[in-house]
Amino acid sequence: MPEQRGKQATDDVKSEWTRAYQIYQRAPGDRYDKKKDRTSRIDHVAVEMKLTRKQAKRRIRNYEAWQRNIKKGVVEP
């Protein structure tokens, strides 16, 4: 269902993804280990947004996929 991409998420859901990603970027991480860096950043997002780790990870992944689809021209911002 590529024609549905970006149309299912509402604006408030997308704003939540954006907020989660901004927290993710500010979060402290491990500069020398990519996996530990991402893990610790996602943990930080979960604590700050009062979510489970799985929910925080999903919001980050959704934001990153949304940005990739914008770049490809599949969806509009």
N, C-alpha and C positions, 0 to 999 in steps of 0.2 A: 504494500500500500504506500508507495512513495508519494502518490498524489496527496496523501493526508498529512505529510510531514509538516510540522509547525502550525498546523491549523487546529490540532486537538488541545494544545496547551493554551490556557487563558493568560491574559496579561498579568494577573496577580500571581499566577504560578511562575511565569517567566521572571517576574520581579524577585520572587523568592530565590530562584536559581541564581540570579545576578547577585543578590545579597550574600548568598552562600559562597559564591565564587570570590567575591571581594574579601570576605573573611578568610577564605582559603589562601589568597595571595598574601595577606598580611601575616598569616600564622607563621610561627617559627618552625623550622624544619631542620633536617640533617643535610648539610651541604654535600657531604661526601658519599651518601648512600641514597640513591634514587627511591628505592622502595620504602625505606624508613622515612624519607622526607615526605612522600605522599601520604603514608599512613599517619604520621604525626600531625600533618596539616588537616587531614580529614577528621581525626580525633578532636582537634581544636575546634573545627566547625561544629561538630556534634555537641560539644560542651557549650559553646557560645549560643547556639540556636536551640538548645535543650531538645535535641533529637537523639535517636539511636545512631550508632555508627553507620548502619546500613542505609538509613534514610539520608544521612549527610552525604554518603558516597554516591547515592543515586542522584541527589541534586547536583553535585559536581559533575557527574558523568552526563546528565541531561544538558547542563549548561554548555559543556564542551562539545557535545554532539550538535546542539543548536547552533553554536558558532561555526562549526564545520559546514553545516548545511547552508548557513548564510553565505559563507565564503564560496561554496560551490554554486550558489545561485538557485538552490532548490526552494528556499523559503525567503520571505522578506522579513527584515528585522522588526 
